[in-house]
Amino acid sequence: MKKVLLTLTIGLALVLSACGGGSSKNESAGESSASAEDIVKKNCTGCHGVDLGGANGPSLQHVGSKHSEAEIENIINNGQGGMPKGLINEEDAKKVAAWLAKKNKTDIRLIFVLKLL
């Protein structure tokens, strides 16, 4: 039984390690064609929650009511509080900041839930 479990664990680790890490040449050069929503899903939901309602990081659902687009971009690029700088490239930070700045009184939880379906 232990051998079967060990074999399955190793097999799963090999399969999962083969996934990912395949960024295109454009992305590795700092250019991204991903939408702001895709960038947020990939890079931000781990700390800010799937619906951006907050988790380890603060809620971003109404961040546009608190910060301007330029302020949001600055926070993304330079970090603030527990958020480290440079999590995404500057081009993506600009896209995300513009998208988040529009999040002022809109309930975006429904948008994320619908996109996940």
Salt bridges, closest charged atoms under 4 A:
GLU37 OE2 - LYS115 NZ 3.06
GLU71 OE1 - HIS67 ND1 3.80
GLU73 OE1 - LYS94 NZ 3.96
GLU91 OE2 - LYS95 NZ 3.99
ASP107 OD1 - ARG109 NE 3.12
